Every structure is written in structure tokens, then in C-alpha cells.
Amino acid sequence: MEYISTRGAAPALDFEGATLAGLASDGGLYLPREWPRLTHTQIRELRGLSYAALATRIMRPFVAGSLTEDELGALCEAVYGDFGHAAVTPLVQMDETHWLLELFHGPTLAFKDVALQMLGHLFETFLERRDERLTIVGATSGDTGSAAINAVAGRDRIEIFMLHPHERVSEVQRRQMTTVRAPNVHNIAIDGSFDDAQRHVKRMFADCEINQPLNLGAVNSINWARLMAQIVYYFHSALQLGAPDRAVAYSVPTGNFGDVFAGYVAAKMGLPIERLIVATNVNDILHRAISEGDYSTGETTATITPSMDIQVSSNFERLLFDCGGADGKRDGAAMAAQMADFDEARAMTLTAAQRDGAAALFSSARADQDDTARALQWAYRNADQVIDPHTGVGLHASLGAVAAGHVKPGTPIVTLATAHPAKFRDAVERAVGVRPALPSRVGDLFGREEHYTQLAGDYETSRDFVLKHAAASAS
């Protein structure tokens, strides 16, 4: 399998190269040159497989040439045999139409574990093969940081620097990062927003002063391997609900567009998905882009769903590239020009091809904090389910999907439950009067000492910190 950049100028890479590179050298994001396809017969043959076996079958074409099927299968068994639920990503029925897909049974209680546990194993495999080291720089709005740190803590060939916005993540999210005691883990709290942190990370990849000496790698969803692992749970859930003989709709709480783009890839592979609903909070750039064609930034508003407090959704570029060129063809040069204009103006209008391509599968909905609280209350009163606020944003969109004309009556609608409610226990308790407890498998999180460095919000300060401490670790 060959991977190309959305901006057309970077060299094509194999899966191993794209995984270790993360961001393409031209600033673009890697995608497969073409999408693998499964027939309905092939999809039916996937019924009844364990999660690890299904993951091996779904990811096999994407890793061709870099991993054998036996190597991939061994990685999947190692990763998914260590989750807190035997089904890995279990489905929970709420009523005759609505379902929850619980993605929070990994070690850090968030959907990011499903992909980042795999990515940690992939990094280790490829770095040992090459006898190389990797410096990971990442930005997190909450869950990516803890999941990435858990996946690579203590690995000899990896140094990780994780930037988070100071005082803009929940206490549980912060502690899951800052209480990890491993010599290769560096937590950085910057004065600013997640978008500021994300800009710093992207700029480091383009900065030869830091990228050349350190061999930078990415764990954010700009890394294709992360999205690849997330495709699996769309197949896993749809098969249980009757696929390929029955279409399924999904509502996805969305900030950086990676989770919902994995659903788009599943559909491109042949899974019958009727609709992907992009559910946003009041930081609604994606809702405006999909419903109006207006992809323009504003001020980031802090909410009870901090993982979605994002104005620039990096993975949206992948969708625009895949469906946005003239005559529906991919056009890296046009994408590069469009993104350059966006970087300068902080706004863009989607082309007709991009809007039509998105509208074929995507709808969107926006939830404010009252909408989110009402969704949490509906889940608790009607289905005895305590859910986190991010899942509440998705459920709000699900509950209105038929009335809005997004989904046909009778189609099962699956809301992705992206985090354990105990990660946001204050907001949950305010909404439903129940204070969820952390599962015992996370240990004494509040009794452990925190370690992190607070830095000013400018790029040079973050870059210099990474350079200094990565060089010290390597020496």
C-alpha cells in the first residue's frame, strides 16, 4: 500500500514510512493512494470474528508491504487482549432506535486508546527494525495526551512531549498525563488554547532546526495509523446490527475530525453507512462547514466538553482532498493552495465539489451546554445510562436526526461513547445528580504526584524546551 500527501509535493511512502513520519514533509496529511474495497459477501464473512481477528482483516490491506498478516495479527492480539471489556468496544441498546458504542474500555478510559495502543506497538516494531529513535511531539485537548503517554511510556526508543492547554482540560484528563512517572515522558502546559498547541506541533514538523536533528513523529490523528485502527469499530458495530444487509447511521462527537473520518473510510471500503452525523459543541466550525460551506475560525469557547473546544480540525483536510478536486478527482496542488489561503485568512469557502462530496454521507448538528445536559438526562432517565458530556453532544444529534431528515425512520443510530463519564464527573453530576466513580483499573489517580512544566504560549518557547530536553535524553 502506497501513501500520498494531501498537498501533493511530498514523496509517496509505504505504511511504515507514513507511520513514522506522521505529517508529510509538504505539510499535508498522508492517505492511501486508493481505497481497498470489500464486497458484501466478504463483509458477511467477517461476522462472528473476535475484535482482534476483525482488526487484522480490516487493517491488512493498509499495512501490505510493511507487515505480514501474522505480524499484524500478533500486534492486534497483544493490543486488544488488554482492554477492560471482552468485547473491546461493546454496543449498548438505549431504545428501539438508539445505541451506544462504548469506546472507553482501554487503559485511559477514552476512545483514543483503541488506536494509540496499536500505534505504540507499531512505533516499537518499526523503530527496532530500523535501529532508530523517535521524538514524539503532540498536542491534546484532553484524551489524546493520556492515551499516547500510556502507549509509549517506558519505551526505550521513544521520547514523548505532550502539549496541553493550561487549565483547559479536566482534572482526570490532566492527572492521567501528569502522574505518569517514566523518564521518556514530558508534559507541557502552555498558556493558550488547544489550537495554539496544535499550531506549535505542526510548525515543529516544518521547522528543520528541530525536525532534522530529532526525527519527529506524531501521535495526533494527523498520523494515518491512528485513523486506520479506528475504522475497525465501525465494522464491528455495524456487523452486530445486520451489516451488510442493513445500513447503520452514526453520530460522532467531533473536534479534530479524525474519529468521524474513520467512518468515512469504512464507507469507502464498502460498509453500508447511511449517514455520518458530525456532532459539535458551540465551537462549531465543522457544523458550519458541512451545513453552509463556511470553514472559518473564531475564538475558542471553553465548555464542559473540552476535547471538542477546537477551531481548526486538522483531519478535515483529508476529506476535502479526497472529494474536492475538479471532476471529483484528488488534486494535491489545489489542496495546498486552498490550505495556504486558509492559514493566512483563517477562513475558506468549500468548493462545490467539496460540499457535494461531504453532503453525500455527512450531516451535522450543534449542541450548546443546555442541549448537552438534556441529552445526559435523557440517557439516565430513559435508558439508565450515565454518559459523559462529549457523548451527550453526540446523543443530542442522534435524538434529533430523524426529525431533521438526516436519517430514515427505522435505521439504527449509533452514538459513539467516546469517554468514561468519570473523566468529567463534575459536569455529569450537575446534569444527572450522579457522581460517577473511576474504575478500579486506573488505580489511585488522585493520590499520585503530578509532574508538568508550564510554558508561555509562544512557539519558540515550546520548540526550545523540546530541543533542550530531547537532546539531554539522547546524550
ZIKA-V349230 format. One record per residue. N is the residue number from 1. PHI is phi in radians with two decimals (999 if undefined). PSI is psi in degrees with one decimal (NA if undefined). OMEGA is omega as a letter, one per 40 degrees, with the letter a starting at -180 (* if undefined). Layout:
N_PHI_PSI_OMEGA, N_PHI_PSI_OMEGA
//
This chain:
1_999_131.7_a, 2_-1.89_141.2_a, 3_-2.04_135.7_a, 4_-2.13_156.6_i, 5_-1.47_145.1_i, 6_-1.11_-16.4_a, 7_-1.87_2.9_i, 8_1.41_-12.3_a, 9_-1.78_-20.3_a, 10_-1.33_151.8_i, 11_-1.17_147.6_i, 12_-1.19_146.7_a, 13_-2.27_160.7_i, 14_-1.45_179.9_a, 15_-1.07_-42.5_i, 16_-1.05_-47.3_a, 17_-1.12_-41.9_a, 18_-1.16_-36.4_i, 19_-1.15_-45.6_a, 20_-1.28_-31.1_a, 21_-1.29_-40.0_a, 22_1.31_-87.2_i, 23_-1.61_138.9_i, 24_-1.21_155.5_a, 25_-1.15_-20.0_i, 26_-1.61_9.3_a, 27_1.55_-4.4_a, 28_-1.50_-177.4_a, 29_-2.01_142.0_a, 30_-1.39_141.6_i, 31_-2.43_152.5_i, 32_-1.02_144.5_i, 33_-1.06_-33.4_i, 34_-2.55_155.5_a, 35_-1.52_131.1_i, 36_-1.20_149.7_a, 37_-2.17_141.3_i, 38_-2.01_137.4_i, 39_-1.35_165.9_i, 40_-1.07_-35.7_i, 41_-1.10_-43.9_i, 42_-1.14_-35.9_i, 43_-1.19_-41.3_i, 44_-1.03_-34.8_a, 45_-1.19_-11.3_i, 46_-1.48_-11.4_a, 47_-1.05_137.3_i, 48_1.49_-4.2_i, 49_-1.26_148.5_i, 50_-1.11_163.1_a, 51_-1.06_-42.9_a, 52_-1.11_-40.9_i, 53_-1.17_-40.6_i, 54_-1.11_-43.6_i, 55_-1.03_-40.4_i, 56_-1.08_-43.5_a, 57_-1.19_-40.6_a, 58_-1.25_-40.4_a, 59_-1.48_-13.8_a, 60_-0.91_-47.9_a, 61_-1.17_-26.4_a, 62_-1.31_-24.9_a, 63_-1.79_3.8_a, 64_-0.95_132.1_a, 65_1.61_-13.4_i, 66_-2.04_-32.3_i, 67_-2.38_141.0_i, 68_-1.34_164.5_i, 69_-1.07_-37.2_i, 70_-1.16_-40.3_i, 71_-1.12_-44.7_i, 72_-1.11_-43.3_a, 73_-1.06_-40.2_i, 74_-1.13_-39.3_i, 75_-1.11_-43.8_a, 76_-1.11_-40.7_i, 77_-1.11_-41.4_a, 78_-1.15_-40.2_a, 79_-1.29_-54.2_a, 80_-1.54_-4.3_i, 81_-1.40_-1.8_a, 82_-2.03_20.1_i, 83_-1.57_162.6_a, 84_-1.43_2.3_i, 85_-2.38_135.6_a, 86_-1.07_-28.3_i, 87_-1.46_-4.8_a, 88_1.18_-61.7_i, 89_-2.21_78.0_a, 90_-1.27_150.3_i, 91_-1.62_139.1_i, 92_-2.19_126.5_a, 93_-1.46_135.0_i, 94_-1.83_-39.7_i, 95_-2.75_-162.7_a, 96_-1.20_-14.9_a, 97_-2.00_-37.9_a, 98_-1.81_138.1_a, 99_-2.31_152.4_i, 100_-1.91_135.9_i, 101_-1.85_104.8_a, 102_-1.39_112.2_a, 103_-1.91_19.0_a, 104_-2.01_27.6_a, 105_-1.69_11.9_i, 106_-1.46_-176.3_a, 107_-1.15_-25.7_i, 108_-1.93_11.6_i, 109_1.18_32.1_i, 110_-2.51_158.2_a, 111_-1.07_-22.3_a, 112_-1.07_-26.3_a, 113_-1.06_-34.5_a, 114_-1.01_-36.6_a, 115_-1.67_-39.8_a, 116_-1.31_-28.6_i, 117_-1.08_-39.7_i, 118_-1.15_-42.8_a, 119_-1.10_-39.1_i, 120_-1.05_-42.0_i, 121_-1.18_-37.8_i, 122_-1.12_-45.5_i, 123_-0.96_-49.9_a, 124_-1.06_-42.8_a, 125_-1.06_-48.6_a, 126_-1.28_-36.2_i, 127_-1.19_-38.7_i, 128_-1.14_-38.9_i, 129_-1.07_-37.6_a, 130_-1.64_-9.5_a, 131_0.98_52.7_a, 132_-2.22_168.3_i, 133_-2.00_159.4_a, 134_-2.38_135.3_i, 135_-1.86_111.6_a, 136_-1.56_128.6_i, 137_-2.09_131.8_a, 138_-2.50_159.2_i, 139_-2.11_143.7_a, 140_-2.40_141.1_i, 141_-1.68_7.9_i, 142_2.68_-66.7_a, 143_-1.56_-32.9_a, 144_-1.03_-41.1_a, 145_-1.05_-51.2_a, 146_-1.15_-40.0_a, 147_-1.16_-40.7_i, 148_-1.19_-43.6_i, 149_-1.08_-45.0_i, 150_-1.04_-36.2_a, 151_-1.27_-27.1_a, 152_-2.12_-2.7_a, 153_-1.01_130.6_i, 154_1.45_-3.0_i, 155_-1.35_128.8_a, 156_-1.11_-32.9_a, 157_-1.67_6.7_a, 158_-2.22_135.8_i, 159_-2.04_132.4_a, 160_-2.14_132.4_i, 161_-2.09_117.6_a, 162_-2.05_121.3_i, 163_-1.69_131.1_i, 164_-2.31_152.2_i, 165_-1.26_124.3_a, 166_-1.03_126.9_i, 167_1.08_25.2_i, 168_-2.17_17.7_i, 169_-2.16_161.8_a, 170_-1.24_162.1_a, 171_-1.08_-41.1_i, 172_-1.12_-45.7_i, 173_-1.01_-45.5_a, 174_-1.12_-47.7_a, 175_-1.12_-32.7_i, 176_-1.14_-22.3_i, 177_-1.55_-50.3_a, 178_-1.46_-9.2_i, 179_-1.69_1.6_i, 180_-1.35_120.6_a, 181_-1.83_93.3_i, 182_-2.49_139.9_a, 183_-1.15_-18.2_a, 184_-1.67_8.7_a, 185_-1.92_128.3_i, 186_-2.27_114.4_i, 187_-1.70_131.9_a, 188_-2.21_122.5_i, 189_-1.78_114.7_a, 190_-1.74_149.5_i, 191_-1.36_101.8_a, 192_2.73_-164.3_a, 193_-1.77_173.8_i, 194_-1.05_-39.7_a, 195_-1.05_-36.6_i, 196_-1.10_-45.4_i, 197_-1.08_-42.6_a, 198_-1.12_-38.6_i, 199_-1.10_-40.5_i, 200_-1.04_-45.5_a, 201_-1.10_-48.6_i, 202_-1.06_-37.5_a, 203_-1.18_-35.8_i, 204_-1.07_-37.7_i, 205_-1.15_-26.8_i, 206_-1.64_-1.8_a, 207_-1.74_106.4_a, 208_-1.13_-21.4_i, 209_-1.12_-27.1_i, 210_-1.98_-35.4_a, 211_-1.23_-40.8_a, 212_-1.14_-47.0_a, 213_-1.33_-20.9_a, 214_-1.87_-11.6_a, 215_0.96_71.3_a, 216_-1.28_146.4_i, 217_-2.37_160.9_a, 218_-2.09_141.4_i, 219_-1.98_-12.6_i, 220_-1.07_168.6_a, 221_-1.21_3.3_i, 222_-1.16_-19.5_i, 223_-1.41_119.7_a, 224_-0.98_-38.1_a, 225_-1.04_-31.1_i, 226_-1.13_-46.5_a, 227_-1.14_-38.3_a, 228_-0.98_-44.2_a, 229_-1.17_-27.3_a, 230_-1.36_-18.9_i, 231_-1.03_-32.1_a, 232_-1.07_-42.5_a, 233_-1.28_-16.3_i, 234_-1.19_-45.8_i, 235_-1.11_-44.0_a, 236_-1.01_-46.3_a, 237_-1.31_-41.8_a, 238_-1.12_-38.4_i, 239_-1.06_-38.4_i, 240_-1.20_-24.0_a, 241_-1.74_11.7_i, 242_1.94_1.3_i, 243_-1.14_147.7_e, 244_-1.57_7.0_a, 245_-1.53_-0.7_i, 246_-2.52_128.8_i, 247_-1.37_150.6_a, 248_-2.24_146.1_i, 249_-1.90_151.5_a, 250_-2.27_138.1_i, 251_-1.95_124.6_a, 252_-2.16_112.8_i, 253_-1.06_126.5_a, 254_-2.33_130.6_i, 255_-2.09_-61.2_a, 256_-1.73_4.0_i, 257_1.28_5.1_a, 258_-1.28_-46.1_a, 259_-1.08_-45.0_a, 260_-1.31_-28.2_i, 261_-1.17_-31.6_i, 262_-1.06_-35.5_i, 263_-1.15_-38.1_i, 264_-1.06_-42.1_i, 265_-1.13_-40.9_i, 266_-1.00_-41.3_i, 267_-1.16_-40.0_i, 268_-1.11_-27.8_i, 269_-1.37_-10.4_i, 270_2.05_-3.2_i, 271_-1.23_128.3_a, 272_-1.33_90.1_i, 273_-1.77_120.0_a, 274_-1.26_-39.9_a, 275_-2.78_140.7_i, 276_-1.93_117.3_a, 277_-1.73_117.3_i, 278_-1.47_111.1_a, 279_-1.81_119.4_a, 280_-2.08_160.6_i, 281_-1.54_-155.7_a, 282_-1.25_-14.8_i, 283_-1.43_79.6_a, 284_-1.87_35.0_a, 285_-1.01_-37.7_a, 286_-1.25_-38.1_i, 287_-1.07_-43.4_i, 288_-1.19_-37.3_a, 289_-1.13_-44.5_a, 290_-1.35_-37.4_a, 291_-1.49_-27.9_a, 292_-2.22_-8.9_a, 293_1.37_12.0_a, 294_-1.81_103.4_i, 295_-1.86_84.5_a, 296_-2.34_140.8_a, 297_-1.49_161.2_i, 298_-2.47_-162.5_i, 299_-1.35_139.1_i, 300_-1.34_126.8_i, 301_-1.74_128.6_i, 302_-1.31_132.8_a, 303_-2.36_-178.8_i, 304_-1.37_1.0_i, 305_-2.12_70.9_a, 306_-1.12_-26.3_a, 307_-1.19_-11.8_i, 308_-1.92_8.3_i, 309_-1.45_72.8_a, 310_-2.35_140.2_i, 311_-1.88_-25.2_a, 312_-2.07_113.1_a, 313_-1.70_101.2_a, 314_-0.98_-43.1_a, 315_-1.28_-10.4_i, 316_-1.05_-28.7_i, 317_-1.03_-36.0_i, 318_-1.10_-42.4_i, 319_-1.16_-45.1_a, 320_-1.06_-38.4_i, 321_-1.19_-42.7_a, 322_-1.23_-27.9_a, 323_-2.15_11.8_a, 324_-1.94_-4.8_a, 325_-1.37_176.4_i, 326_-1.05_137.4_a, 327_1.04_25.4_i, 328_1.30_8.4_a, 329_-1.60_148.3_i, 330_-1.15_139.0_a, 331_-2.48_97.1_a, 332_-1.11_-39.3_a, 333_-1.13_-42.5_i, 334_-1.15_-37.7_i, 335_-1.15_-41.2_i, 336_-1.08_-42.4_i, 337_-1.16_-40.9_a, 338_-1.12_-41.7_a, 339_-1.25_-32.9_i, 340_-1.11_-41.9_i, 341_-1.11_-39.9_i, 342_-1.15_-41.8_a, 343_-1.05_-32.9_a, 344_-1.43_-45.0_a, 345_-1.63_-15.5_a, 346_1.03_29.9_i, 347_-2.79_148.5_i, 348_-2.67_155.2_i, 349_-1.86_126.9_a, 350_-1.12_145.0_i, 351_-1.25_165.8_i, 352_-1.05_-40.3_i, 353_-1.12_-39.8_i, 354_-1.17_-42.3_i, 355_-1.15_-42.8_i, 356_-1.16_-40.9_i, 357_-1.10_-41.8_i, 358_-1.19_-41.8_a, 359_-1.14_-21.3_a, 360_-1.11_-26.9_a, 361_-2.28_-26.4_a, 362_-1.80_141.6_i, 363_-2.19_177.0_a, 364_-2.59_159.8_i, 365_-2.64_154.4_a, 366_-2.13_138.4_i, 367_-2.22_128.4_i, 368_-1.54_-175.6_a, 369_-1.22_-30.7_i, 370_-1.18_-42.4_i, 371_-1.02_-43.2_a, 372_-1.12_-45.1_i, 373_-1.07_-40.3_i, 374_-1.13_-35.8_i, 375_-1.17_-40.4_i, 376_-1.07_-40.4_i, 377_-1.17_-39.4_i, 378_-1.07_-45.4_a, 379_-1.08_-40.1_a, 380_-1.27_-43.6_a, 381_-1.38_-33.4_a, 382_-1.71_-24.3_a, 383_-2.31_5.8_i, 384_0.97_37.2_a, 385_-2.02_126.1_i, 386_-1.68_118.6_a, 387_-2.13_160.9_a, 388_-1.47_164.6_a, 389_-1.08_-35.4_i, 390_-1.10_-44.4_i, 391_-1.07_-34.5_i, 392_-1.07_-37.3_i, 393_-1.07_-44.0_i, 394_-1.13_-41.1_a, 395_-1.16_-37.5_i, 396_-0.98_-43.9_i, 397_-1.17_-39.3_i, 398_-1.09_-44.9_a, 399_-1.13_-25.9_i, 400_-1.77_5.9_a, 401_-1.20_-40.7_a, 402_-1.22_-46.4_a, 403_-1.08_-32.7_i, 404_-1.39_-5.5_a, 405_1.40_13.3_a, 406_-1.39_-30.2_a, 407_-2.36_139.8_i, 408_-1.25_143.8_i, 409_-1.00_139.9_i, 410_1.62_-13.0_i, 411_-1.38_128.7_i, 412_-1.12_135.6_a, 413_-2.02_120.1_a, 414_-1.83_121.8_i, 415_-1.65_127.5_i, 416_-1.33_116.4_i, 417_-1.52_101.6_a, 418_-1.57_-14.4_a, 419_-2.65_151.1_i, 420_-1.17_138.6_a, 421_-1.06_-24.8_a, 422_-1.19_-15.0_i, 423_-1.25_-16.9_a, 424_-2.36_50.7_a, 425_-1.17_-31.9_i, 426_-1.13_-47.2_a, 427_-1.14_-38.8_i, 428_-1.13_-44.4_a, 429_-1.11_-39.8_i, 430_-1.08_-35.2_a, 431_-1.40_-41.9_a, 432_-2.15_-3.0_i, 433_1.37_10.8_i, 434_-2.10_131.5_i, 435_-1.79_104.1_a, 436_-1.20_143.2_i, 437_-1.66_148.5_i, 438_-1.22_140.1_i, 439_-1.07_150.2_a, 440_-1.09_-22.5_a, 441_-1.21_-13.6_i, 442_-1.51_-8.0_i, 443_1.31_-161.8_a, 444_-1.50_70.8_a, 445_-1.07_-38.0_a, 446_-1.53_-4.8_i, 447_-1.71_-2.5_a, 448_-1.68_149.5_a, 449_-1.32_140.9_i, 450_-1.63_149.1_i, 451_-2.45_116.9_i, 452_-2.77_163.6_a, 453_-2.01_127.3_i, 454_-1.62_128.5_a, 455_-2.18_156.4_i, 456_-1.07_162.2_a, 457_-1.50_6.0_a, 458_-1.49_155.3_a, 459_-1.09_-44.2_a, 460_-1.07_-36.6_i, 461_-1.13_-44.2_i, 462_-1.13_-46.0_a, 463_-1.05_-45.6_a, 464_-1.16_-35.5_i, 465_-1.10_-45.6_i, 466_-1.10_-46.0_a, 467_-1.02_-47.1_a, 468_-1.11_-48.4_a, 469_-1.41_-29.7_i, 470_-1.20_-40.7_i, 471_-1.13_-39.3_i, 472_-1.15_-36.9_a, 473_-1.24_-33.8_a, 474_-1.36_-21.5_a, 475_-1.43_NA_*
//
